[in-house]
Amino acid sequence: MANTTNVKVVVDEKSGVERSIRKFKRLCESFGVVKEYRKRQEYKKPSIKLKEKLAAAEKRRKKTAGKGRRGSKI
């Protein structure tokens, strides 16, 4: 179930090389190429992935709970 979408950027004289490189980086980011690359750099055991996921969820919960309390002056 591999995603075989190719990222292509045509470099022409009108847009220039620098702009084309920036466009390529944006496209790679939007297609998730960078995220997938970082994910595959090292293997993580499923148990460690689960612990990290639960820790991130707890951090999000604390952050959203803290935002609600900040505005009240009671």
N, C-alpha and C positions, 0 to 999 in steps of 0.2 A: 504494500500500500504506500509506495513512494510517490511523493509529489514531484512530478517531472516538469514543472513550469520553469521555463528558462527566463532569465532576466537579460533583456537586450536593450542596449542604448546605441543609437546611431549618432556618430560624431560627424557633424557637418561644419562647414566654415562659418555658418551663420551663428550657431550657438557656442562654438568653441570647446576646447578640451576641458577647461576647468569646470565649466557649467555642466558638461556631460558627466564628469566624474562625480560631481555633487548629486546629479540626478540618479546615477547608478547607485550611489550609497543610499539615497532615499528609497529607491526601489528594493534594494536588498533588505533594508530595515522593514519595509512594509510587507514583503513576502516572508519574513521571518528567517532569513538566511543566517543572520548574525546570531539570533537566539538559538537556532538549531546547532550552529557551530559551537557555541559555548557549552551547550548541553552535552554534546558528544566529545568534548575535550577530555573528560575523565569519567570513568564509570562510577556510579553511586549505587550502593545496594538499595533495594526497595525499602528496607526498614529505615535507612537514613533519609531517603526521599520523603517518606511519610512523616518522620520527625521534623524535617525542615518545613514541610507543608503545614503541619499543625502549629509550629512556632510562628510562621508567617501569618496564619489566620488569627492567632492570639494577639499578635502585634497590631493587626488591623482592627481587631475588636477594641483593644485598649485605646488606639488612636481615635476611633470614632466616638467612643464613650467619653474621652477627654474633651473632644470638641463641643459636646453638648453641655458640659459643665462650665466651660470657660466663660460663656456669655451671661450666666445668671449671677445676680448679686444678692441672693437670699442668704 
